[in-house]
């Protein structure tokens, strides 16, 4: 049986997972009895992926077309999950680059494509959503050519085949004039242009671990590609660790992919993507090799983390009321488990036993970890994300992001001004045809922390902001942070409408009436620069005096509610986010007012 291995890469929301659904359907991955039950975006199997409509974890599937088995790897479109993308490139022989027929290439597309071109892959370009009313496929194709040239693609990579498709409409065609009602053109292009996998069945076995999964029955699973040799069930193998250490092991179960299912097989040949169980102490990037002739494959390099956050045991007055896992041991074990499958994350212990520093590729990656932990029943406190600097030749370097902003023409001025304050350097400005302008900035990663909320307010919710890691550059100097103070609860209790009504003139509230609070909890944003201590539990004194109009119904403005990412963006250095399975609360590091004053004095000195 012949094999083709491809990865599908795209920016978030360009229809990658929908296109994979379509290929699976037309490639016969589902039986006739299953077709009615197949969900949309079937590859997004994780709850958070389904809710947000983004791919976070790379996944494998396969389809049969003619006498070929096509292994498809679905990759994340966010640069925060770049660790997932980098290792996938080692597993495949080509990539399908998917671009929206209206939006064109975006920063994440650039990031992922760069990794593919560095591996020497020759991409197939799919212009997706050509049936959208505002589609402009010719312009987008021109933008794709420009992107390839910018990324130093070689002559062969520049002669990429183009397919026009609609994942939703279920068709693909090689020219816009052609009539089509299925994906045949894309399947044929894959067979024509994707090279057959290299590898020799007769050489000693070599298998590169590019992903790790877990199964409750057989334990840890190693997913990867067989570079040489034949892998058989019950075969003895040699695990070559990163440091060159060798450990003997035995393959207890061997899985192949049929459609979306893992199926048990007896043997697999060079070039195929399979899943191996039975060896426990495996890590990503290591090699499983022949027992008698163990030869290691090159290790996978992963980009360094750019952001760090401190995860702490929850010590607020409400600690332990809502979560199941609250101790430092629980948190440490959960973070160690995350490290087994997430190569681009690092965890370090600190001087105190109750706090751990978690380093990752971006805010989204860390907030997804937090979201998963709270759903599993963890209670945890986290600090404001901070950017990791680098020292090189005595110079202090910081990570720079490439930010792409689509904004209504009337708001371009305010966005350029705000990016300037945050040390953003404008790279390009392209006026659109539909009243929108596309701005591109190089901006320090520090400057983007907390910017999204402000940006959405400034553009009345109409602006679109995308960014991805660009490079390290010399430190750009101080960047001003949040300009307003917060309203802090002065005593424990339950919020009362009467008290909230008296306070709402002072700023924006974050809570409704009837919500339990504790001293030091943040209940709103002050309209001025300083913090203000307020009593949100104060009730109206009962008297027998009545004044006209004083007992009218209290009218409260709707409170501002935070998602987890917005809360992490919002807090200052002396504040924390308390994350529990039921609530996200903002609080001061020091709950008592006296302690906060001491902390401020120390900082001033």
C-alpha positions as CSV (number, residue, x, y, z in Angstrom):
1,X,0.0,0.0,0.0
2,X,1.3,3.5,-0.9
3,X,1.4,6.3,1.6
4,X,1.2,10.1,1.5
5,X,1.8,12.2,4.7
6,X,0.5,15.8,4.8
7,X,-0.2,18.4,7.4
8,X,-2.9,21.0,7.0
9,X,-1.8,24.5,8.2
10,X,-3.8,27.7,8.4
11,X,-4.6,30.8,10.5
12,X,-7.3,30.5,13.1
13,X,-10.8,30.5,11.6
14,X,-9.8,29.9,8.0
15,X,-11.8,26.7,7.7
16,X,-9.1,24.1,8.2
17,X,-11.0,21.7,10.4
18,X,-14.1,22.0,8.2
19,X,-12.0,21.1,5.1
20,X,-10.6,18.0,7.0
21,X,-14.2,16.9,7.8
22,X,-15.0,17.1,4.1
23,X,-11.9,15.0,3.1
24,X,-12.8,12.4,5.7
25,X,-16.4,12.2,4.5
26,X,-15.5,11.9,0.8
27,X,-12.5,9.6,1.6
28,X,-14.9,7.1,3.1
29,X,-13.7,7.5,6.7
30,X,-17.2,7.1,8.0
31,X,-19.5,4.1,7.3
32,X,-23.0,4.8,5.9
33,X,-24.5,4.2,9.4
34,X,-22.1,6.8,10.9
35,X,-22.7,9.7,8.4
36,X,-25.9,11.0,10.1
37,X,-24.2,11.1,13.5
38,X,-20.9,12.9,12.4
39,X,-20.6,16.2,14.1
40,X,-19.3,19.3,12.4
41,X,-15.6,20.0,13.0
42,X,-15.1,16.4,14.0
43,X,-11.3,16.8,14.5
44,X,-11.8,19.4,17.3
45,X,-12.5,16.8,19.9
46,X,-11.5,18.8,23.0
47,X,-14.3,20.7,24.8
48,X,-12.4,24.0,24.7
49,X,-11.6,23.5,21.0
50,X,-15.3,23.0,20.2
51,X,-16.4,26.1,22.3
52,X,-13.8,28.5,20.9
53,X,-13.7,27.0,17.3
54,X,-9.9,26.8,17.4
55,X,-7.5,23.8,17.1
56,X,-5.2,23.5,20.1
57,X,-3.8,20.0,19.9
58,X,-2.5,18.4,16.7
59,X,-4.4,15.3,15.7
60,X,-4.1,12.5,13.2
61,X,-6.5,10.9,10.7
62,X,-6.3,9.0,7.5
63,X,-8.3,8.6,4.3
64,X,-8.1,6.1,1.5
65,X,-8.1,7.4,-2.1
66,X,-7.5,5.1,-5.0
67,X,-4.7,2.8,-3.8
68,X,-3.2,5.3,-1.4
69,X,-3.5,5.9,2.3
70,X,-3.3,9.6,3.0
71,X,-2.3,10.4,6.5
72,X,-3.6,13.9,7.5
73,X,-2.3,15.8,10.5
74,X,-4.4,18.8,11.7
75,X,-2.2,21.5,13.2
76,X,-3.1,24.4,15.5
77,X,-3.3,27.8,13.8
78,X,-2.2,29.8,16.8
79,X,1.5,30.7,17.2
80,X,1.0,30.1,21.0
81,X,0.8,26.4,20.1
82,X,3.9,26.6,17.9
83,X,5.4,23.7,19.8
84,X,2.7,21.5,18.3
85,X,3.4,22.7,14.8
86,X,7.2,22.4,14.9
87,X,7.3,18.8,15.7
88,X,4.5,17.9,13.2
89,X,6.7,19.2,10.3
90,X,9.1,16.2,11.0
91,X,6.3,13.8,10.5
92,X,5.0,14.8,7.1
93,X,6.3,15.2,3.5
94,X,4.3,18.2,2.4
95,X,1.8,20.7,3.8
96,X,-1.5,22.0,2.5
97,X,-1.5,25.8,3.2
98,X,-5.1,27.0,3.6
99,X,-5.9,30.7,3.1
100,X,-9.2,32.4,3.5
101,X,-10.4,33.8,0.1
102,X,-11.2,37.2,1.6
103,X,-8.7,37.7,4.5
104,X,-5.6,36.4,2.8
105,X,-2.5,35.3,4.7
106,X,-2.4,36.3,8.4
107,X,0.5,36.4,11.0
108,X,-0.1,32.9,12.2
109,X,-0.1,31.6,8.6
110,X,3.3,33.3,8.2
111,X,4.6,31.6,11.3
112,X,3.5,28.1,10.4
113,X,4.5,28.4,6.8
114,X,8.0,29.6,7.8
115,X,8.4,26.4,9.8
116,X,7.2,24.2,6.8
117,X,9.6,26.0,4.3
118,X,12.5,25.6,6.7
119,X,11.9,21.8,6.6
120,X,12.1,22.0,2.8
121,X,8.5,21.1,2.2
122,X,6.8,22.1,-1.0
123,X,3.3,23.4,-0.1
124,X,0.0,23.0,-1.9
125,X,-2.0,26.2,-1.6
126,X,-5.7,25.9,-1.0
127,X,-7.7,29.2,-1.4
128,X,-10.7,28.3,0.8
129,X,-14.2,29.8,1.1
130,X,-14.3,30.9,-2.6
131,X,-18.1,30.8,-2.4
132,X,-18.2,33.7,0.1
133,X,-19.9,36.8,-1.3
134,X,-16.9,39.0,-0.6
135,X,-14.3,36.5,-1.8
136,X,-11.3,37.9,-3.8
137,X,-9.3,34.8,-4.7
138,X,-7.0,36.5,-7.3
139,X,-5.9,39.2,-4.8
140,X,-5.3,36.6,-2.1
141,X,-3.2,34.4,-4.4
142,X,-1.0,37.5,-5.2
143,X,-0.6,38.1,-1.4
144,X,0.4,34.4,-1.0
145,X,3.1,34.8,-3.6
146,X,4.4,37.9,-1.8
147,X,4.5,35.9,1.5
148,X,6.5,33.1,-0.1
149,X,9.0,35.5,-1.5
150,X,9.3,37.3,1.9
151,X,10.0,34.0,3.6
152,X,12.8,33.2,1.1
153,X,11.0,30.2,-0.5
154,X,13.2,28.5,-3.1
155,X,12.3,28.2,-6.8
156,X,10.6,24.8,-6.4
157,X,8.6,26.0,-3.4
158,X,7.5,29.1,-5.4
159,X,5.9,26.9,-8.1
160,X,3.2,25.7,-5.8
161,X,0.0,24.1,-7.1
162,X,-3.2,26.1,-6.3
163,X,-6.6,24.6,-5.6
164,X,-9.8,26.7,-5.0
165,X,-12.1,25.1,-2.5
166,X,-15.0,25.5,-0.1
167,X,-14.9,23.2,2.9
168,X,-18.5,24.1,3.8
169,X,-19.7,23.6,0.2
170,X,-17.7,20.4,-0.1
171,X,-15.9,21.1,-3.4
172,X,-12.5,21.8,-4.8
173,X,-11.3,22.9,-8.3
174,X,-8.1,23.8,-10.0
175,X,-9.4,26.9,-11.7
176,X,-12.2,29.3,-10.7
177,X,-14.1,28.7,-14.0
178,X,-14.3,24.9,-13.5
179,X,-17.5,23.2,-12.2
180,X,-17.0,20.9,-9.3
181,X,-19.2,19.3,-6.6
182,X,-16.5,17.2,-4.7
183,X,-13.0,17.1,-3.4
184,X,-11.5,15.1,-6.3
185,X,-9.2,18.0,-7.5
186,X,-7.6,18.3,-4.1
187,X,-7.1,14.5,-3.7
188,X,-5.5,14.4,-7.2
189,X,-3.3,17.4,-6.4
190,X,-2.1,15.6,-3.2
191,X,-1.2,12.4,-5.1
192,X,0.6,14.4,-7.9
193,X,2.6,16.8,-5.8
194,X,3.3,15.2,-2.4
195,X,6.4,13.1,-2.5
196,X,6.3,9.5,-1.3
197,X,7.8,9.2,2.1
198,X,11.5,8.3,2.3
199,X,12.5,5.3,4.2
200,X,13.7,1.7,3.7
201,X,12.0,-1.4,5.2
202,X,15.3,-3.2,5.1
203,X,17.3,-0.8,7.2
204,X,17.4,-0.9,11.1
205,X,14.2,0.4,12.6
206,X,14.0,4.1,13.5
207,X,10.8,5.8,14.9
208,X,10.7,9.5,15.9
209,X,8.3,10.4,18.7
210,X,6.6,13.6,17.7
211,X,3.5,13.5,20.0
212,X,2.4,11.8,23.2
213,X,-1.1,10.7,24.1
214,X,-2.5,8.8,27.0
215,X,-4.9,5.8,27.1
216,X,-6.5,4.6,30.4
217,X,-6.0,1.0,29.4
218,X,-2.6,0.8,27.8
219,X,-0.9,3.9,29.4
220,X,1.4,6.3,27.6
221,X,1.2,6.3,23.8
222,X,4.0,7.5,21.4
223,X,2.8,9.0,18.1
224,X,5.2,9.4,15.3
225,X,6.5,8.3,11.9
226,X,8.6,5.2,11.0
227,X,11.6,6.6,9.2
228,X,13.2,3.2,8.5
229,X,12.5,-0.5,9.1
230,X,9.3,-2.3,10.0
231,X,7.6,-2.0,13.4
232,X,5.9,-5.1,14.8
233,X,3.8,-5.8,17.8
234,X,5.7,-7.4,20.8
235,X,9.0,-6.3,19.2
236,X,11.9,-5.4,21.5
237,X,13.2,-1.8,20.9
238,X,15.8,0.6,22.2
239,X,14.7,4.0,23.5
240,X,17.4,6.6,22.8
241,X,16.8,9.5,25.3
242,X,17.7,13.2,24.6
243,X,21.0,12.8,26.5
244,X,22.0,9.7,24.6
245,X,21.1,7.3,27.4
246,X,19.6,4.0,26.1
247,X,16.7,2.0,27.7
248,X,15.3,-1.3,26.4
249,X,11.6,-1.7,26.0
250,X,8.9,-3.7,24.3
251,X,6.0,-2.6,22.1
252,X,2.9,-4.1,23.7
253,X,0.3,-2.6,21.3
254,X,0.7,-1.1,17.8
255,X,-2.0,1.2,16.4
256,X,-2.6,2.6,12.9
257,X,-5.1,5.2,11.8
258,X,-8.2,4.4,9.8
259,X,-10.3,7.6,9.4
260,X,-10.4,9.1,12.9
261,X,-10.1,5.8,14.7
262,X,-7.0,4.1,16.2
263,X,-7.0,0.5,15.1
264,X,-4.8,-2.3,16.3
265,X,-2.4,-3.6,13.7
266,X,0.3,-6.3,13.8
267,X,3.0,-4.4,11.8
268,X,3.7,-1.2,10.0
269,X,6.2,-0.1,7.4
270,X,8.6,2.8,6.8
271,X,6.8,6.0,6.0
272,X,3.7,5.3,8.0
273,X,2.4,7.3,10.9
274,X,1.6,5.0,13.9
275,X,1.0,5.0,17.6
276,X,3.0,2.7,20.0
277,X,2.1,1.6,23.5
278,X,4.1,-0.2,26.1
279,X,7.1,2.1,26.8
280,X,6.5,4.4,29.8
281,X,9.4,6.8,30.1
282,X,9.2,8.3,26.6
283,X,9.4,12.0,25.7
284,X,8.8,14.0,22.6
285,X,11.7,14.2,20.2
286,X,13.3,10.9,21.2
287,X,14.0,7.9,19.0
288,X,12.8,4.3,19.3
289,X,15.4,2.2,17.4
290,X,16.5,-1.3,16.6
291,X,17.8,-3.2,19.6
292,X,20.9,-4.5,17.9
293,X,21.7,-1.4,15.8
294,X,20.3,1.7,17.7
295,X,20.8,4.8,15.6
296,X,19.3,8.1,16.9
297,X,17.3,10.5,14.6
298,X,18.0,14.3,14.9
299,X,16.3,15.9,17.9
300,X,13.3,18.3,17.4
301,X,14.2,21.9,18.3
302,X,11.4,23.8,19.9
303,X,11.2,27.6,20.2
304,X,11.9,29.0,23.7
305,X,9.1,30.2,25.9
306,X,8.4,34.0,25.8
307,X,6.0,34.5,28.8
308,X,6.0,33.3,32.4
309,X,3.3,33.3,35.1
310,X,3.4,32.3,38.7
311,X,0.8,29.6,39.7
312,X,0.1,29.6,43.4
313,X,-2.0,27.7,46.0
314,X,-5.2,29.6,46.6
315,X,-4.9,31.4,50.0
316,X,-8.0,33.7,49.7
317,X,-10.7,33.5,52.4
318,X,-12.8,31.4,50.0
319,X,-10.1,28.8,49.5
320,X,-11.2,25.2,49.3
321,X,-15.0,26.1,49.0
322,X,-15.4,25.3,45.3
323,X,-12.5,23.1,44.1
324,X,-11.5,19.5,44.7
325,X,-7.7,19.9,44.2
326,X,-6.3,22.7,46.3
327,X,-2.8,21.7,47.6
328,X,0.6,22.5,46.2
329,X,1.2,18.7,45.6
330,X,-2.0,18.5,43.4
331,X,-0.9,21.5,41.4
332,X,2.7,20.3,41.0
333,X,1.6,16.9,39.8
334,X,-0.9,18.4,37.3
335,X,1.8,20.7,35.8
336,X,4.2,17.8,35.5
337,X,1.6,15.8,33.7
338,X,1.1,18.8,31.3
339,X,4.9,18.8,30.6
340,X,4.7,15.2,29.3
341,X,2.5,16.2,26.3
342,X,3.4,19.9,25.9
343,X,6.9,20.4,24.8
344,X,6.9,24.2,24.5
345,X,6.1,24.7,28.2
346,X,8.5,24.7,31.2
347,X,7.7,24.5,34.9
348,X,10.1,25.6,37.7
349,X,9.8,25.4,41.5
350,X,10.3,28.7,43.5
351,X,11.7,29.5,46.9
352,X,8.3,29.0,48.4
353,X,6.7,25.6,48.3
354,X,3.3,27.0,47.4
355,X,4.2,28.7,44.1
356,X,5.5,27.5,40.7
357,X,6.7,29.5,37.7
358,X,5.1,28.2,34.4
359,X,6.7,29.4,31.1
360,X,5.0,29.2,27.8
361,X,4.7,30.6,24.3
362,X,1.9,33.1,24.9
363,X,-1.0,34.2,27.0
364,X,-3.5,32.0,25.1
365,X,-1.4,28.8,25.8
366,X,-1.2,29.5,29.5
367,X,-4.9,30.5,29.8
368,X,-6.0,27.3,28.0
369,X,-4.0,25.3,30.6
370,X,-5.7,27.3,33.4
371,X,-9.1,26.7,31.8
372,X,-8.5,23.0,31.6
373,X,-7.3,22.9,35.2
374,X,-10.4,24.7,36.6
375,X,-12.7,22.3,34.7
376,X,-10.8,19.4,36.3
377,X,-11.6,20.8,39.7
378,X,-8.5,22.8,40.6
379,X,-8.4,26.0,42.6
380,X,-5.4,28.2,41.9
381,X,-4.2,31.8,42.0
382,X,-2.1,33.3,39.2
383,X,0.0,36.4,38.8
384,X,0.1,38.8,35.9
385,X,1.9,37.3,32.9
386,X,5.5,38.7,32.5
387,X,7.7,38.7,29.5
388,X,11.0,36.7,29.5
389,X,14.0,38.7,28.5
390,X,17.3,37.4,27.1
391,X,20.9,38.5,27.5
392,X,23.2,38.4,24.5
393,X,26.7,40.0,24.3
394,X,25.8,42.1,27.3
395,X,22.6,43.4,25.7
396,X,19.2,43.0,27.1
397,X,16.8,41.6,24.4
398,X,13.0,41.2,24.6
399,X,10.5,39.2,22.4
400,X,8.9,41.2,19.6
401,X,5.5,40.3,18.2
402,X,4.2,41.0,14.7
403,X,0.7,42.4,15.1
404,X,-1.8,42.5,12.2
405,X,-4.8,44.8,12.9
406,X,-7.9,45.1,10.7
407,X,-9.8,48.2,11.7
408,X,-12.5,50.5,10.5
409,X,-11.0,53.6,8.7
410,X,-12.5,55.9,11.3
411,X,-10.5,54.2,14.1
412,X,-7.0,54.0,12.5
413,X,-5.8,57.2,14.2
414,X,-6.6,56.0,17.7
415,X,-5.1,52.6,17.1
416,X,-1.8,54.0,15.7
417,X,-1.6,56.4,18.7
418,X,-2.2,53.6,21.2
419,X,0.4,51.3,19.5
420,X,2.9,54.2,19.5
421,X,2.5,54.5,23.3
422,X,3.2,50.8,23.6
423,X,6.4,51.2,21.5
424,X,4.8,49.7,18.3
425,X,6.6,50.4,15.1
426,X,4.3,50.5,12.0
427,X,5.6,48.2,9.2
428,X,2.7,48.7,6.7
429,X,-0.7,50.3,6.2
430,X,-3.0,49.0,3.4
431,X,-6.4,50.6,2.9
432,X,-9.1,48.0,2.1
433,X,-12.0,48.3,-0.3
434,X,-14.7,47.8,2.3
435,X,-14.0,50.7,4.6
436,X,-11.4,48.7,6.6
437,X,-7.6,49.4,6.8
438,X,-5.0,46.7,7.5
439,X,-2.2,47.9,9.8
440,X,1.0,45.8,10.6
441,X,3.2,46.6,13.6
442,X,6.3,45.3,15.2
443,X,5.6,45.6,18.9
444,X,7.2,44.3,22.2
445,X,5.3,41.4,23.6
446,X,5.0,43.4,26.9
447,X,3.1,46.1,25.0
448,X,0.4,43.6,24.0
449,X,-0.4,42.3,27.5
450,X,-3.6,44.1,28.5
451,X,-4.0,45.8,25.1
452,X,-6.8,43.6,23.7
453,X,-9.5,45.0,26.1
454,X,-8.4,48.6,25.4
455,X,-8.3,47.9,21.7
456,X,-11.9,46.5,21.6
457,X,-13.1,49.5,23.6
458,X,-11.4,52.0,21.3
459,X,-12.7,50.3,18.1
460,X,-16.3,49.8,19.6
461,X,-15.7,46.0,19.3
462,X,-15.2,46.1,15.5
463,X,-11.4,45.7,15.3
464,X,-9.6,42.4,14.7
465,X,-6.2,41.9,16.3
466,X,-3.9,38.9,15.5
467,X,-0.2,38.6,16.5
468,X,2.6,36.1,16.5
469,X,6.2,35.9,17.7
470,X,8.6,37.7,15.4
471,X,12.1,37.8,16.9
472,X,14.2,39.1,19.8
473,X,15.3,42.8,19.7
474,X,17.0,45.2,22.1
475,X,14.9,46.4,25.0
476,X,12.6,49.2,24.0
477,X,12.3,51.0,27.3
478,X,9.4,51.6,29.7
479,X,5.8,51.0,28.6
480,X,3.0,52.6,30.6
481,X,0.5,50.1,32.1
482,X,-3.1,50.4,33.1
483,X,-4.1,54.0,33.7
484,X,-6.9,53.5,36.2
485,X,-7.1,52.3,39.8
486,X,-9.5,49.7,41.2
487,X,-12.3,49.6,43.7
488,X,-11.4,47.3,46.6
489,X,-13.9,45.7,49.0
490,X,-13.2,46.8,52.6
491,X,-15.0,44.0,54.5
492,X,-16.3,40.4,54.0
493,X,-20.0,39.9,53.2
494,X,-22.5,39.9,50.4
495,X,-22.9,42.7,47.9
496,X,-26.0,44.8,48.3
497,X,-27.8,46.8,45.6
498,X,-28.1,49.9,47.9
499,X,-24.3,50.0,48.4
500,X,-23.5,49.3,44.8
501,X,-25.8,52.1,43.7
502,X,-23.9,54.6,45.9
503,X,-20.5,53.4,44.5
504,X,-21.3,53.2,40.8
505,X,-20.7,56.9,40.3
506,X,-17.1,56.3,41.3
507,X,-16.3,53.9,38.4
508,X,-17.3,50.7,36.7
509,X,-18.6,47.7,38.8
510,X,-17.6,44.1,38.2
511,X,-20.3,42.5,40.4
512,X,-24.0,42.1,40.7
513,X,-25.9,42.3,44.0
514,X,-26.0,39.1,46.1
515,X,-22.4,38.1,45.4
516,X,-20.1,37.0,48.3
517,X,-16.9,39.1,48.7
518,X,-14.0,39.3,51.0
519,X,-11.7,42.1,52.2
520,X,-9.1,42.9,49.5
521,X,-11.2,41.6,46.6
522,X,-11.5,43.8,43.5
523,X,-15.1,44.8,42.9
524,X,-14.7,47.5,40.1
525,X,-12.6,49.9,38.3
526,X,-12.0,53.4,39.7
527,X,-12.6,56.3,37.4
528,X,-9.3,57.8,38.6
529,X,-5.7,56.7,38.8
530,X,-5.6,55.6,42.4
531,X,-7.2,52.6,44.2
532,X,-10.2,53.2,46.3
533,X,-11.5,51.2,49.3
534,X,-15.3,50.8,49.2
535,X,-17.9,49.1,51.3
536,X,-20.2,47.0,48.9
537,X,-22.0,45.3,51.8
538,X,-23.5,48.4,53.4
539,X,-27.3,48.1,53.9
540,X,-29.8,51.0,54.3
541,X,-30.5,51.9,57.9
542,X,-34.2,51.4,58.8
543,X,-35.9,54.5,60.1
544,X,-39.6,55.5,60.2
545,X,-38.7,58.7,58.3
546,X,-39.7,58.7,54.6
547,X,-38.5,61.3,52.1
548,X,-40.2,61.7,48.7
549,X,-38.4,59.7,46.0
550,X,-35.7,58.2,48.3
551,X,-37.1,54.7,48.1
552,X,-37.4,54.5,44.3
553,X,-36.1,51.2,42.8
554,X,-32.3,51.2,42.5
555,X,-31.1,51.2,38.9
556,X,-27.7,49.5,38.5
557,X,-25.6,49.5,35.3
558,X,-24.8,46.0,34.0
559,X,-21.4,45.0,35.6
560,X,-18.3,44.3,33.4
561,X,-17.7,40.6,33.3
562,X,-14.2,39.1,32.6
563,X,-13.2,35.9,30.7
564,X,-10.1,34.3,32.0
565,X,-7.9,35.9,29.3
566,X,-9.4,39.3,30.0
567,X,-8.8,39.0,33.7
568,X,-5.1,38.0,33.1
569,X,-4.8,41.0,30.7
570,X,-6.4,43.4,33.2
571,X,-4.6,42.8,36.5
572,X,-1.6,44.9,37.7
573,X,1.6,43.6,39.2
574,X,0.3,43.8,42.8
575,X,-2.9,41.8,41.9
576,X,-3.9,38.2,41.3
577,X,-6.6,36.2,39.5
578,X,-8.3,33.6,41.7
579,X,-9.4,30.7,39.4
580,X,-11.9,28.1,40.7
581,X,-14.2,25.7,39.0
582,X,-17.1,28.1,39.5
583,X,-15.6,31.6,39.6
584,X,-12.9,33.9,38.3
585,X,-12.2,36.6,40.9
586,X,-9.7,39.5,40.9
587,X,-8.0,40.4,44.2
588,X,-5.1,42.3,45.6
589,X,-1.9,40.3,46.6
590,X,-2.1,41.8,50.0
591,X,-5.7,41.7,51.3
592,X,-5.4,44.0,54.3
593,X,-5.1,47.8,53.6
594,X,-2.2,48.2,56.1
595,X,-0.1,45.5,54.3
596,X,-0.8,47.2,50.9
597,X,0.4,50.5,52.3
598,X,3.6,48.8,53.6
599,X,4.2,47.2,50.1
600,X,3.7,50.6,48.3
601,X,6.2,52.2,50.7
602,X,8.8,49.5,50.1
603,X,8.4,50.0,46.3
604,X,8.8,53.8,46.6
605,X,12.0,53.4,48.5
